[in-house]
Amino acid sequence: MMNRQYPDRPFCGVGVVVWRGDAVLLVRRGRAPRKGDWSIPGGLQELGETVGETALREVREETGLTVHLTDQLGVVDSVRRDDAGRVEYHYTLIEFAAEWVSGEPVASDDVDRALWVSQDELDNYALWTETRRIIALSQSLRRR
């Protein structure tokens, strides 16, 4: 596998906003580069996999949940540079919305916590501004 740190090309990944009623699923990353950060489930696309298949697999691997994809929300670029300005990490993330189908969240794979969070609790989790934007967009689409 290609080294993710100081790559020679971007990596393609997905993020999934999973809803169960009015609660959204959050996970806490268990590995670098975002160890300890709260986010939505997601990860890198594997060879031969569609981005939709990646989304379903990543949610299942990280939380044990079965979900149904409902919307493609957009694309987010995540580029982190080191102090010298070199690209240390570069991800192109395709964001999806999904509805819970079955299972209870159990952290596994590269996350160490997985839980349902109500909208009024989101401020307690120091989410990346793009993650908050994608969650809000997903919520607005659910109300159509």
N, CA, C and O atoms as CSV, one atom per row, in Angstrom:
chain,resi,resn,atom,element,x,y,z
A,1,MET,N,N,0.834,-1.184,0.000
A,1,MET,CA,C,0.000,0.000,0.000
A,1,MET,C,C,0.876,1.244,0.000
A,1,MET,O,O,1.911,1.290,0.665
A,2,MET,N,N,0.454,2.237,-0.743
A,2,MET,CA,C,1.198,3.485,-0.824
A,2,MET,C,C,1.156,4.216,0.517
A,2,MET,O,O,0.138,4.209,1.209
A,3,ASN,N,N,2.280,4.850,0.872
A,3,ASN,CA,C,2.364,5.613,2.102
A,3,ASN,C,C,1.402,6.799,2.043
A,3,ASN,O,O,1.414,7.562,1.077
A,4,ARG,N,N,0.580,6.953,3.061
A,4,ARG,CA,C,-0.373,8.069,3.096
A,4,ARG,C,C,0.306,9.385,3.447
A,4,ARG,O,O,-0.140,10.449,3.017
A,5,GLN,N,N,1.377,9.319,4.221
A,5,GLN,CA,C,2.084,10.537,4.599
A,5,GLN,C,C,3.062,10.904,3.491
A,5,GLN,O,O,3.811,10.058,3.003
A,6,TYR,N,N,3.049,12.172,3.101
A,6,TYR,CA,C,3.845,12.706,1.993
A,6,TYR,C,C,3.615,11.892,0.716
A,6,TYR,O,O,4.562,11.364,0.132
A,7,PRO,N,N,2.364,11.794,0.292
A,7,PRO,CA,C,2.037,10.995,-0.897
A,7,PRO,C,C,2.450,11.710,-2.180
A,7,PRO,O,O,2.728,12.909,-2.184
A,8,ASP,N,N,2.482,10.935,-3.278
A,8,ASP,CA,C,2.751,11.544,-4.582
A,8,ASP,C,C,1.464,11.770,-5.365
A,8,ASP,O,O,1.507,12.219,-6.511
A,9,ARG,N,N,0.326,11.465,-4.760
A,9,ARG,CA,C,-0.990,11.711,-5.365
A,9,ARG,C,C,-2.031,11.743,-4.252
A,9,ARG,O,O,-1.781,11.223,-3.165
A,10,PRO,N,N,-3.192,12.343,-4.500
A,10,PRO,CA,C,-4.261,12.330,-3.492
A,10,PRO,C,C,-4.849,10.932,-3.335
A,10,PRO,O,O,-4.776,10.110,-4.248
A,11,PHE,N,N,-5.422,10.677,-2.189
A,11,PHE,CA,C,-6.174,9.457,-1.938
A,11,PHE,C,C,-7.657,9.782,-2.004
A,11,PHE,O,O,-8.081,10.847,-1.556
A,12,CYS,N,N,-8.459,8.858,-2.568
A,12,CYS,CA,C,-9.903,9.023,-2.653
A,12,CYS,C,C,-10.552,8.268,-1.505
A,12,CYS,O,O,-10.300,7.081,-1.297
A,13,GLY,N,N,-11.386,8.972,-0.773
A,13,GLY,CA,C,-12.093,8.353,0.335
A,13,GLY,C,C,-13.531,8.815,0.384
A,13,GLY,O,O,-13.967,9.627,-0.433
A,14,VAL,N,N,-14.262,8.294,1.347
A,14,VAL,CA,C,-15.657,8.669,1.531
A,14,VAL,C,C,-15.894,9.011,2.997
A,14,VAL,O,O,-15.163,8.578,3.888
A,15,GLY,N,N,-16.937,9.798,3.216
A,15,GLY,CA,C,-17.467,10.052,4.546
A,15,GLY,C,C,-18.960,9.813,4.474
A,15,GLY,O,O,-19.575,10.047,3.434
A,16,VAL,N,N,-19.557,9.346,5.573
A,16,VAL,CA,C,-20.978,9.018,5.563
A,16,VAL,C,C,-21.658,9.622,6.783
A,16,VAL,O,O,-21.299,9.319,7.920
A,17,VAL,N,N,-22.650,10.486,6.534
A,17,VAL,CA,C,-23.501,11.019,7.590
A,17,VAL,C,C,-24.644,10.024,7.761
A,17,VAL,O,O,-25.527,9.930,6.909
A,18,VAL,N,N,-24.622,9.286,8.863
A,18,VAL,CA,C,-25.628,8.249,9.111
A,18,VAL,C,C,-26.642,8.777,10.126
A,18,VAL,O,O,-26.278,9.258,11.199
A,19,TRP,N,N,-27.918,8.678,9.763
A,19,TRP,CA,C,-29.010,9.139,10.620
A,19,TRP,C,C,-29.800,7.967,11.185
A,19,TRP,O,O,-30.040,6.969,10.506
A,20,ARG,N,N,-30.191,8.111,12.427
A,20,ARG,CA,C,-31.152,7.208,13.072
A,20,ARG,C,C,-32.117,8.123,13.816
A,20,ARG,O,O,-31.803,8.627,14.895
A,21,GLY,N,N,-33.290,8.333,13.233
A,21,GLY,CA,C,-34.197,9.336,13.775
A,21,GLY,C,C,-33.546,10.701,13.639
A,21,GLY,O,O,-33.128,11.086,12.547
A,22,ASP,N,N,-33.455,11.441,14.749
A,22,ASP,CA,C,-32.827,12.762,14.717
A,22,ASP,C,C,-31.380,12.745,15.185
A,22,ASP,O,O,-30.776,13.804,15.359
A,23,ALA,N,N,-30.818,11.566,15.389
A,23,ALA,CA,C,-29.435,11.449,15.860
A,23,ALA,C,C,-28.516,11.086,14.701
A,23,ALA,O,O,-28.903,10.375,13.774
A,24,VAL,N,N,-27.292,11.593,14.777
A,24,VAL,CA,C,-26.276,11.318,13.769
A,24,VAL,C,C,-25.174,10.469,14.409
A,24,VAL,O,O,-24.888,10.594,15.600
A,25,LEU,N,N,-24.568,9.613,13.605
A,25,LEU,CA,C,-23.512,8.722,14.087
A,25,LEU,C,C,-22.162,9.426,14.025
A,25,LEU,O,O,-21.765,9.940,12.980
A,26,LEU,N,N,-21.463,9.443,15.155
A,26,LEU,CA,C,-20.100,9.964,15.195
A,26,LEU,C,C,-19.147,8.853,15.619
A,26,LEU,O,O,-19.512,7.947,16.369
A,27,VAL,N,N,-17.919,8.946,15.121
A,27,VAL,CA,C,-16.866,8.012,15.507
A,27,VAL,C,C,-15.640,8.813,15.937
A,27,VAL,O,O,-15.409,9.924,15.459
A,28,ARG,N,N,-14.860,8.232,16.844
A,28,ARG,CA,C,-13.596,8.849,17.242
A,28,ARG,C,C,-12.466,8.028,16.636
A,28,ARG,O,O,-12.357,6.823,16.865
A,29,ARG,N,N,-11.634,8.702,15.862
A,29,ARG,CA,C,-10.533,8.054,15.154
A,29,ARG,C,C,-9.526,7.471,16.133
A,29,ARG,O,O,-9.147,8.112,17.113
A,30,GLY,N,N,-9.098,6.240,15.851
A,30,GLY,CA,C,-8.154,5.545,16.721
A,30,GLY,C,C,-6.743,5.484,16.183
A,30,GLY,O,O,-5.852,4.936,16.832
A,31,ARG,N,N,-6.525,6.051,14.980
A,31,ARG,CA,C,-5.189,6.002,14.360
A,31,ARG,C,C,-4.816,7.362,13.781
A,31,ARG,O,O,-5.678,8.180,13.459
A,32,ALA,N,N,-3.502,7.581,13.658
A,32,ALA,CA,C,-2.992,8.791,13.002
A,32,ALA,C,C,-3.437,8.780,11.541
A,32,ALA,O,O,-3.606,7.690,10.995
A,33,PRO,N,N,-3.635,9.894,10.882
A,33,PRO,CA,C,-3.247,11.215,11.350
A,33,PRO,C,C,-4.301,11.918,12.195
A,33,PRO,O,O,-4.037,13.015,12.686
A,34,ARG,N,N,-5.454,11.352,12.384
A,34,ARG,CA,C,-6.529,12.056,13.095
A,34,ARG,C,C,-6.913,11.360,14.392
A,34,ARG,O,O,-8.054,11.467,14.842
A,35,LYS,N,N,-5.974,10.652,14.990
A,35,LYS,CA,C,-6.240,9.922,16.237
A,35,LYS,C,C,-6.848,10.863,17.280
A,35,LYS,O,O,-6.326,11.947,17.545
A,36,GLY,N,N,-7.979,10.414,17.871
A,36,GLY,CA,C,-8.650,11.200,18.891
A,36,GLY,C,C,-9.673,12.187,18.365
A,36,GLY,O,O,-10.456,12.730,19.145
A,37,ASP,N,N,-9.689,12.437,17.061
A,37,ASP,CA,C,-10.650,13.376,16.468
A,37,ASP,C,C,-11.999,12.696,16.257
A,37,ASP,O,O,-12.064,11.529,15.872
A,38,TRP,N,N,-13.068,13.436,16.513
A,38,TRP,CA,C,-14.417,12.964,16.215
A,38,TRP,C,C,-14.762,13.309,14.787
A,38,TRP,O,O,-14.392,14.373,14.291
A,39,SER,N,N,-15.474,12.409,14.118
A,39,SER,CA,C,-15.863,12.628,12.726
A,39,SER,C,C,-17.036,11.721,12.394
A,39,SER,O,O,-17.603,11.061,13.265
A,40,ILE,N,N,-17.381,11.704,11.126
A,40,ILE,CA,C,-18.355,10.747,10.626
A,40,ILE,C,C,-17.583,9.523,10.133
A,40,ILE,O,O,-16.396,9.640,9.832
A,41,PRO,N,N,-18.219,8.357,10.042
A,41,PRO,CA,C,-17.515,7.177,9.550
A,41,PRO,C,C,-17.057,7.373,8.103
A,41,PRO,O,O,-17.664,8.127,7.343
A,42,GLY,N,N,-15.997,6.695,7.744
A,42,GLY,CA,C,-15.512,6.760,6.366
A,42,GLY,C,C,-14.100,6.248,6.254
A,42,GLY,O,O,-13.455,5.903,7.244
A,43,GLY,N,N,-13.634,6.208,5.016
A,43,GLY,CA,C,-12.279,5.734,4.783
A,43,GLY,C,C,-11.965,5.668,3.314
A,43,GLY,O,O,-12.710,6.187,2.483
A,44,LEU,N,N,-10.862,5.030,2.994
A,44,LEU,CA,C,-10.349,5.007,1.627
A,44,LEU,C,C,-11.030,3.975,0.745
A,44,LEU,O,O,-11.392,2.881,1.178
A,45,GLN,N,N,-11.185,4.367,-0.499
A,45,GLN,CA,C,-11.715,3.479,-1.524
A,45,GLN,C,C,-10.671,2.416,-1.852
A,45,GLN,O,O,-9.474,2.700,-1.914
A,46,GLU,N,N,-11.144,1.186,-2.060
A,46,GLU,CA,C,-10.265,0.100,-2.469
A,46,GLU,C,C,-10.401,-0.135,-3.968
A,46,GLU,O,O,-11.429,0.184,-4.566
A,47,LEU,N,N,-9.367,-0.690,-4.563
A,47,LEU,CA,C,-9.350,-0.967,-5.993
A,47,LEU,C,C,-10.532,-1.855,-6.374
A,47,LEU,O,O,-10.780,-2.871,-5.724
A,48,GLY,N,N,-11.258,-1.479,-7.417
A,48,GLY,CA,C,-12.388,-2.256,-7.914
A,48,GLY,C,C,-13.702,-1.965,-7.217
A,48,GLY,O,O,-14.719,-2.583,-7.534
A,49,GLU,N,N,-13.699,-1.045,-6.283
A,49,GLU,CA,C,-14.871,-0.726,-5.486
A,49,GLU,C,C,-15.456,0.611,-5.959
A,49,GLU,O,O,-14.709,1.554,-6.219
A,50,THR,N,N,-16.780,0.696,-6.070
A,50,THR,CA,C,-17.402,1.991,-6.339
A,50,THR,C,C,-17.366,2.811,-5.052
A,50,THR,O,O,-17.167,2.256,-3.972
A,51,VAL,N,N,-17.556,4.128,-5.158
A,51,VAL,CA,C,-17.551,4.938,-3.938
A,51,VAL,C,C,-18.739,4.584,-3.043
A,51,VAL,O,O,-18.630,4.660,-1.819
A,52,GLY,N,N,-19.863,4.202,-3.633
A,52,GLY,CA,C,-21.008,3.765,-2.839
A,52,GLY,C,C,-20.699,2.497,-2.062
A,52,GLY,O,O,-21.062,2.378,-0.892
A,53,GLU,N,N,-20.029,1.548,-2.709
A,53,GLU,CA,C,-19.618,0.322,-2.023
A,53,GLU,C,C,-18.635,0.639,-0.899
A,53,GLU,O,O,-18.686,0.036,0.173
A,54,THR,N,N,-17.738,1.595,-1.157
A,54,THR,CA,C,-16.786,2.010,-0.126
A,54,THR,C,C,-17.529,2.563,1.078
A,54,THR,O,O,-17.208,2.223,2.216
A,55,ALA,N,N,-18.523,3.415,0.835
A,55,ALA,CA,C,-19.289,4.017,1.931
A,55,ALA,C,C,-19.946,2.950,2.796
A,55,ALA,O,O,-19.841,2.995,4.021
A,56,LEU,N,N,-20.615,2.001,2.176
A,56,LEU,CA,C,-21.291,0.935,2.923
A,56,LEU,C,C,-20.299,0.082,3.695
A,56,LEU,O,O,-20.539,-0.254,4.854
A,57,ARG,N,N,-19.177,-0.273,3.057
A,57,ARG,CA,C,-18.156,-1.104,3.710
A,57,ARG,C,C,-17.546,-0.379,4.903
A,57,ARG,O,O,-17.395,-0.964,5.975
A,58,GLU,N,N,-17.195,0.889,4.722
A,58,GLU,CA,C,-16.540,1.619,5.808
A,58,GLU,C,C,-17.450,1.760,7.031
A,58,GLU,O,O,-16.991,1.600,8.162
A,59,VAL,N,N,-18.733,2.058,6.817
A,59,VAL,CA,C,-19.655,2.144,7.953
A,59,VAL,C,C,-19.733,0.796,8.662
A,59,VAL,O,O,-19.689,0.730,9.890
A,60,ARG,N,N,-19.850,-0.278,7.880
A,60,ARG,CA,C,-19.940,-1.627,8.452
A,60,ARG,C,C,-18.651,-1.977,9.210
A,60,ARG,O,O,-18.715,-2.484,10.330
A,61,GLU,N,N,-17.485,-1.712,8.609
A,61,GLU,CA,C,-16.219,-2.063,9.255
A,61,GLU,C,C,-15.976,-1.252,10.526
A,61,GLU,O,O,-15.492,-1.792,11.521
A,62,GLU,N,N,-16.305,0.033,10.499
A,62,GLU,CA,C,-15.991,0.890,11.638
A,62,GLU,C,C,-17.010,0.810,12.766
A,62,GLU,O,O,-16.674,1.071,13.921
A,63,THR,N,N,-18.266,0.448,12.441
A,63,THR,CA,C,-19.313,0.506,13.461
A,63,THR,C,C,-20.189,-0.733,13.546
A,63,THR,O,O,-20.929,-0.877,14.519
A,64,GLY,N,N,-20.139,-1.634,12.569
A,64,GLY,CA,C,-20.986,-2.805,12.548
A,64,GLY,C,C,-22.400,-2.555,12.054
A,64,GLY,O,O,-23.214,-3.478,12.033
A,65,LEU,N,N,-22.711,-1.326,11.656
A,65,LEU,CA,C,-24.061,-0.979,11.232
A,65,LEU,C,C,-24.317,-1.291,9.762
A,65,LEU,O,O,-23.407,-1.241,8.935
A,66,THR,N,N,-25.551,-1.610,9.458
A,66,THR,CA,C,-26.030,-1.698,8.082
A,66,THR,C,C,-26.814,-0.426,7.816
A,66,THR,O,O,-27.679,-0.052,8.607
A,67,VAL,N,N,-26.514,0.249,6.694
A,67,VAL,CA,C,-27.170,1.508,6.353
A,67,VAL,C,C,-27.623,1.478,4.906
A,67,VAL,O,O,-27.206,0.630,4.118
A,68,HIS,N,N,-28.485,2.423,4.579
A,68,HIS,CA,C,-28.979,2.613,3.208
A,68,HIS,C,C,-28.557,4.013,2.771
A,68,HIS,O,O,-28.931,4.999,3.406
A,69,LEU,N,N,-27.775,4.107,1.686
A,69,LEU,CA,C,-27.346,5.415,1.189
A,69,LEU,C,C,-28.534,6.152,0.588
A,69,LEU,O,O,-29.328,5.565,-0.147
A,70,THR,N,N,-28.655,7.444,0.901
A,70,THR,CA,C,-29.778,8.239,0.426
A,70,THR,C,C,-29.390,9.383,-0.493
A,70,THR,O,O,-30.132,9.707,-1.420
A,71,ASP,N,N,-28.241,9.999,-0.255
A,71,ASP,CA,C,-27.811,11.151,-1.055
A,71,ASP,C,C,-26.303,11.171,-1.170
A,71,ASP,O,O,-25.588,10.707,-0.282
A,72,GLN,N,N,-25.824,11.724,-2.294
A,72,GLN,CA,C,-24.417,12.094,-2.402
A,72,GLN,C,C,-24.369,13.583,-2.116
A,72,GLN,O,O,-25.009,14.370,-2.814
A,73,LEU,N,N,-23.616,13.979,-1.100
A,73,LEU,CA,C,-23.665,15.344,-0.594
A,73,LEU,C,C,-22.660,16.287,-1.233
A,73,LEU,O,O,-22.866,17.501,-1.223
A,74,GLY,N,N,-21.593,15.762,-1.780
A,74,GLY,CA,C,-20.581,16.628,-2.370
A,74,GLY,C,C,-19.192,16.059,-2.169
A,74,GLY,O,O,-19.016,14.916,-1.750
A,75,VAL,N,N,-18.209,16.893,-2.482
A,75,VAL,CA,C,-16.806,16.498,-2.407
A,75,VAL,C,C,-16.074,17.504,-1.529
A,75,VAL,O,O,-16.268,18.713,-1.659
A,76,VAL,N,N,-15.231,16.996,-0.636
A,76,VAL,CA,C,-14.441,17.832,0.261
A,76,VAL,C,C,-12.972,17.493,0.049
A,76,VAL,O,O,-12.595,16.322,0.021
A,77,ASP,N,N,-12.147,18.523,-0.099
A,77,ASP,CA,C,-10.702,18.326,-0.189
A,77,ASP,C,C,-10.090,18.524,1.190
A,77,ASP,O,O,-10.351,19.527,1.854
A,78,SER,N,N,-9.278,17.569,1.617
A,78,SER,CA,C,-8.574,17.654,2.887
A,78,SER,C,C,-7.081,17.584,2.591
A,78,SER,O,O,-6.535,16.520,2.297
A,79,VAL,N,N,-6.436,18.742,2.675
A,79,VAL,CA,C,-5.005,18.830,2.388
A,79,VAL,C,C,-4.322,19.411,3.623
A,79,VAL,O,O,-4.647,20.514,4.061
A,80,ARG,N,N,-3.371,18.658,4.180
A,80,ARG,CA,C,-2.609,19.131,5.334
A,80,ARG,C,C,-1.154,19.304,4.911
A,80,ARG,O,O,-0.533,18.397,4.356
A,81,ARG,N,N,-0.636,20.486,5.190
A,81,ARG,CA,C,0.770,20.788,4.878
A,81,ARG,C,C,1.596,20.834,6.157
A,81,ARG,O,O,1.090,21.189,7.222
A,82,ASP,N,N,2.870,20.472,6.045
A,82,ASP,CA,C,3.757,20.556,7.194
A,82,ASP,C,C,4.270,21.991,7.341
A,82,ASP,O,O,3.882,22.871,6.571
A,83,ASP,N,N,5.126,22.223,8.311
A,83,ASP,CA,C,5.624,23.579,8.577
A,83,ASP,C,C,6.427,24.153,7.414
A,83,ASP,O,O,6.526,25.370,7.263
A,84,ALA,N,N,7.003,23.266,6.588
A,84,ALA,CA,C,7.775,23.727,5.424
A,84,ALA,C,C,6.887,23.939,4.195
A,84,ALA,O,O,7.374,24.361,3.147
A,85,GLY,N,N,5.588,23.650,4.318
A,85,GLY,CA,C,4.674,23.852,3.197
A,85,GLY,C,C,4.501,22.639,2.299
A,85,GLY,O,O,3.748,22.697,1.328
A,86,ARG,N,N,5.185,21.537,2.605
A,86,ARG,CA,C,5.031,20.319,1.807
A,86,ARG,C,C,3.708,19.648,2.151
A,86,ARG,O,O,3.260,19.702,3.296
A,87,VAL,N,N,3.085,19.018,1.163
A,87,VAL,CA,C,1.825,18.307,1.401
A,87,VAL,C,C,2.136,17.045,2.190
A,87,VAL,O,O,2.810,16.135,1.708
A,88,GLU,N,N,1.624,17.015,3.422
A,88,GLU,CA,C,1.838,15.864,4.297
A,88,GLU,C,C,0.744,14.815,4.096
A,88,GLU,O,O,1.022,13.616,4.084
A,89,TYR,N,N,-0.514,15.277,3.938
A,89,TYR,CA,C,-1.649,14.398,3.669
A,89,TYR,C,C,-2.555,15.072,2.649
A,89,TYR,O,O,-2.731,16.290,2.676
A,90,HIS,N,N,-3.135,14.273,1.745
A,90,HIS,CA,C,-4.069,14.822,0.750
A,90,HIS,C,C,-5.135,13.779,0.443
A,90,HIS,O,O,-4.858,12.718,-0.118
A,91,TYR,N,N,-6.380,14.122,0.836
A,91,TYR,CA,C,-7.526,13.250,0.606
A,91,TYR,C,C,-8.599,14.013,-0.164
A,91,TYR,O,O,-8.863,15.182,0.116
A,92,THR,N,N,-9.208,13.348,-1.123
A,92,THR,CA,C,-10.413,13.839,-1.780
A,92,THR,C,C,-11.545,12.964,-1.259
A,92,THR,O,O,-11.574,11.756,-1.497
A,93,LEU,N,N,-12.483,13.592,-0.540
A,93,LEU,CA,C,-13.526,12.849,0.174
A,93,LEU,C,C,-14.883,13.071,-0.475
A,93,LEU,O,O,-15.335,14.207,-0.621
A,94,ILE,N,N,-15.522,11.989,-0.859
A,94,ILE,CA,C,-16.864,12.036,-1.425
A,94,ILE,C,C,-17.823,11.747,-0.279
A,94,ILE,O,O,-17.768,10.691,0.350
A,95,GLU,N,N,-18.701,12.709,-0.025
A,95,GLU,CA,C,-19.561,12.651,1.154
A,95,GLU,C,C,-20.952,12.125,0.803
A,95,GLU,O,O,-21.557,12.546,-0.183
A,96,PHE,N,N,-21.449,11.198,1.627
A,96,PHE,CA,C,-22.765,10.590,1.448
A,96,PHE,C,C,-23.619,10.798,2.690
A,96,PHE,O,O,-23.109,11.039,3.784
A,97,ALA,N,N,-24.930,10.698,2.496
A,97,ALA,CA,C,-25.882,10.604,3.603
A,97,ALA,C,C,-26.476,9.208,3.567
A,97,ALA,O,O,-26.602,8.597,2.505
A,98,ALA,N,N,-26.842,8.710,4.748
A,98,ALA,CA,C,-27.421,7.368,4.836
A,98,ALA,C,C,-28.386,7.317,6.005
A,98,ALA,O,O,-28.308,8.112,6.942
A,99,GLU,N,N,-29.294,6.364,5.924
A,99,GLU,CA,C,-30.229,6.086,7.013
A,99,GLU,C,C,-29.868,4.732,7.620
A,99,GLU,O,O,-29.548,3.781,6.907
A,100,TRP,N,N,-29.925,4.665,8.940
A,100,TRP,CA,C,-29.680,3.435,9.675
A,100,TRP,C,C,-30.699,2.376,9.261
A,100,TRP,O,O,-31.882,2.675,9.102
A,101,VAL,N,N,-30.238,1.148,9.088
A,101,VAL,CA,C,-31.108,0.016,8.786
A,101,VAL,C,C,-31.136,-0.954,9.964
A,101,VAL,O,O,-32.206,-1.339,10.434
A,102,SER,N,N,-29.932,-1.355,10.445
A,102,SER,CA,C,-29.892,-2.302,11.561
A,102,SER,C,C,-28.546,-2.265,12.262
A,102,SER,O,O,-27.553,-1.773,11.727
A,103,GLY,N,N,-28.545,-2.803,13.480
A,103,GLY,CA,C,-27.330,-2.906,14.270
A,103,GLY,C,C,-27.214,-1.805,15.299
A,103,GLY,O,O,-27.907,-0.790,15.236
A,104,GLU,N,N,-26.321,-2.027,16.250
A,104,GLU,CA,C,-25.970,-1.021,17.246
A,104,GLU,C,C,-24.502,-0.677,17.042
A,104,GLU,O,O,-23.699,-1.567,16.764
A,105,PRO,N,N,-24.133,0.593,17.174
A,105,PRO,CA,C,-22.751,0.978,16.884
A,105,PRO,C,C,-21.746,0.372,17.863
A,105,PRO,O,O,-21.846,0.544,19.077
A,106,VAL,N,N,-20.787,-0.333,17.300
A,106,VAL,CA,C,-19.681,-0.907,18.061
A,106,VAL,C,C,-18.397,-0.501,17.342
A,106,VAL,O,O,-18.206,-0.819,16.168
A,107,ALA,N,N,-17.525,0.198,18.050
A,107,ALA,CA,C,-16.290,0.675,17.430
A,107,ALA,C,C,-15.388,-0.491,17.058
A,107,ALA,O,O,-15.172,-1.404,17.855
A,108,SER,N,N,-14.863,-0.449,15.838
A,108,SER,CA,C,-13.891,-1.449,15.397
A,108,SER,C,C,-13.082,-0.845,14.258
A,108,SER,O,O,-13.245,0.332,13.937
A,109,ASP,N,N,-12.226,-1.628,13.656
A,109,ASP,CA,C,-11.334,-1.180,12.586
A,109,ASP,C,C,-10.470,-0.038,13.113
A,109,ASP,O,O,-9.720,-0.239,14.069
A,110,ASP,N,N,-10.551,1.155,12.519
A,110,ASP,CA,C,-9.663,2.238,12.947
A,110,ASP,C,C,-10.356,3.307,13.788
A,110,ASP,O,O,-9.896,4.448,13.839
A,111,VAL,N,N,-11.462,2.946,14.451
A,111,VAL,CA,C,-12.104,3.877,15.383
A,111,VAL,C,C,-12.141,3.250,16.771
A,111,VAL,O,O,-12.196,2.028,16.909
A,112,ASP,N,N,-12.111,4.108,17.808
A,112,ASP,CA,C,-12.157,3.570,19.168
A,112,ASP,C,C,-13.443,3.912,19.913
A,112,ASP,O,O,-13.635,3.459,21.042
A,113,ARG,N,N,-14.327,4.701,19.306
A,113,ARG,CA,C,-15.661,4.960,19.858
A,113,ARG,C,C,-16.618,5.187,18.708
A,113,ARG,O,O,-16.224,5.695,17.658
A,114,ALA,N,N,-17.875,4.814,18.900
A,114,ALA,CA,C,-18.935,5.062,17.926
A,114,ALA,C,C,-20.217,5.267,18.712
A,114,ALA,O,O,-20.583,4.439,19.546
A,115,LEU,N,N,-20.905,6.385,18.440
A,115,LEU,CA,C,-22.115,6.665,19.204
A,115,LEU,C,C,-23.068,7.573,18.438
A,115,LEU,O,O,-22.673,8.306,17.531
A,116,TRP,N,N,-24.342,7.499,18.836
A,116,TRP,CA,C,-25.376,8.368,18.282
A,116,TRP,C,C,-25.370,9.670,19.066
A,116,TRP,O,O,-25.298,9.673,20.295
A,117,VAL,N,N,-25.447,10.782,18.332
A,117,VAL,CA,C,-25.397,12.100,18.956
A,117,VAL,C,C,-26.563,12.934,18.439
A,117,VAL,O,O,-26.813,12.989,17.235
A,118,SER,N,N,-27.276,13.582,19.360
A,118,SER,CA,C,-28.367,14.463,18.941
A,118,SER,C,C,-27.782,15.767,18.382
A,118,SER,O,O,-26.630,16.107,18.653
A,119,GLN,N,N,-28.578,16.478,17.613
A,119,GLN,CA,C,-28.128,17.722,16.993
A,119,GLN,C,C,-27.638,18.737,18.022
A,119,GLN,O,O,-26.653,19.435,17.779
A,120,ASP,N,N,-28.306,18.827,19.155
A,120,ASP,CA,C,-27.902,19.828,20.149
A,120,ASP,C,C,-26.642,19.432,20.918
A,120,ASP,O,O,-26.127,20.232,21.700
A,121,GLU,N,N,-26.140,18.228,20.715
A,121,GLU,CA,C,-24.897,17.782,21.364
A,121,GLU,C,C,-23.672,17.903,20.463
A,121,GLU,O,O,-22.552,17.702,20.931
A,122,LEU,N,N,-23.856,18.227,19.180
A,122,LEU,CA,C,-22.726,18.232,18.237
A,122,LEU,C,C,-21.600,19.172,18.653
A,122,LEU,O,O,-20.432,18.877,18.401
A,123,ASP,N,N,-21.925,20.288,19.281
A,123,ASP,CA,C,-20.888,21.242,19.694
A,123,ASP,C,C,-19.920,20.652,20.717
A,123,ASP,O,O,-18.830,21.189,20.911
A,124,ASN,N,N,-20.299,19.568,21.367
A,124,ASN,CA,C,-19.441,18.945,22.375
A,124,ASN,C,C,-18.328,18.094,21.770
A,124,ASN,O,O,-17.507,17.551,22.510
A,125,TYR,N,N,-18.280,17.965,20.437
A,125,TYR,CA,C,-17.362,17.012,19.813
A,125,TYR,C,C,-16.289,17.637,18.924
A,125,TYR,O,O,-15.609,16.907,18.203
A,126,ALA,N,N,-16.112,18.944,18.947
A,126,ALA,CA,C,-15.029,19.629,18.223
A,126,ALA,C,C,-14.844,19.087,16.802
A,126,ALA,O,O,-13.738,18.718,16.409
A,127,LEU,N,N,-15.926,19.046,16.048
A,127,LEU,CA,C,-15.877,18.529,14.680
A,127,LEU,C,C,-15.225,19.527,13.736
A,127,LEU,O,O,-15.318,20.738,13.935
A,128,TRP,N,N,-14.559,19.004,12.700
A,128,TRP,CA,C,-13.996,19.818,11.629
A,128,TRP,C,C,-15.146,20.619,11.012
A,128,TRP,O,O,-16.263,20.116,10.891
A,129,THR,N,N,-14.868,21.858,10.627
A,129,THR,CA,C,-15.922,22.721,10.065
A,129,THR,C,C,-16.570,22.098,8.834
A,129,THR,O,O,-17.771,22.271,8.630
A,130,GLU,N,N,-15.820,21.387,8.015
A,130,GLU,CA,C,-16.394,20.735,6.833
A,130,GLU,C,C,-17.333,19.603,7.235
A,130,GLU,O,O,-18.351,19.381,6.581
A,131,THR,N,N,-17.000,18.894,8.297
A,131,THR,CA,C,-17.882,17.830,8.788
A,131,THR,C,C,-19.194,18.433,9.270
A,131,THR,O,O,-20.263,17.904,8.966
A,132,ARG,N,N,-19.129,19.529,10.014
A,132,ARG,CA,C,-20.353,20.198,10.472
A,132,ARG,C,C,-21.188,20.673,9.285
A,132,ARG,O,O,-22.412,20.550,9.293
A,133,ARG,N,N,-20.524,21.214,8.268
A,133,ARG,CA,C,-21.235,21.700,7.083
A,133,ARG,C,C,-21.951,20.540,6.377
A,133,ARG,O,O,-23.103,20.680,5.968
A,134,ILE,N,N,-21.278,19.413,6.236
A,134,ILE,CA,C,-21.858,18.253,5.557
A,134,ILE,C,C,-23.026,17.682,6.366
A,134,ILE,O,O,-24.036,17.275,5.792
A,135,ILE,N,N,-22.893,17.650,7.684
A,135,ILE,CA,C,-24.002,17.180,8.519
A,135,ILE,C,C,-25.208,18.104,8.359
A,135,ILE,O,O,-26.337,17.631,8.221
A,136,ALA,N,N,-24.978,19.406,8.377
A,136,ALA,CA,C,-26.082,20.371,8.212
A,136,ALA,C,C,-26.730,20.231,6.837
A,136,ALA,O,O,-27.955,20.282,6.723
A,137,LEU,N,N,-25.924,20.057,5.800
A,137,LEU,CA,C,-26.466,19.861,4.453
A,137,LEU,C,C,-27.325,18.598,4.407
A,137,LEU,O,O,-28.421,18.606,3.846
A,138,SER,N,N,-26.831,17.534,4.987
A,138,SER,CA,C,-27.584,16.277,5.010
A,138,SER,C,C,-28.906,16.457,5.743
A,138,SER,O,O,-29.944,15.967,5.300
A,139,GLN,N,N,-28.859,17.159,6.861
A,139,GLN,CA,C,-30.095,17.396,7.625
A,139,GLN,C,C,-31.110,18.185,6.800
A,139,GLN,O,O,-32.304,17.887,6.832
A,140,SER,N,N,-30.641,19.181,6.071
A,140,SER,CA,C,-31.559,19.986,5.260
A,140,SER,C,C,-32.184,19.149,4.145
A,140,SER,O,O,-33.351,19.352,3.809
A,141,LEU,N,N,-31.440,18.227,3.572
A,141,LEU,CA,C,-31.972,17.370,2.518
A,141,LEU,C,C,-32.999,16.381,3.057
A,141,LEU,O,O,-33.924,16.003,2.339
A,142,ARG,N,N,-32.852,15.961,4.295
A,142,ARG,CA,C,-33.826,15.046,4.918
A,142,ARG,C,C,-35.177,15.708,5.103
A,142,ARG,O,O,-36.203,15.029,5.136
A,143,ARG,N,N,-35.188,17.008,5.221
A,143,ARG,CA,C,-36.435,17.742,5.475
A,143,ARG,C,C,-37.216,18.059,4.217
A,143,ARG,O,O,-38.301,18.636,4.298
A,144,ARG,N,N,-36.687,17.694,3.040
A,144,ARG,CA,C,-37.376,17.986,1.777
A,144,ARG,C,C,-38.702,17.302,1.713
A,144,ARG,O,O,-39.419,17.437,0.721
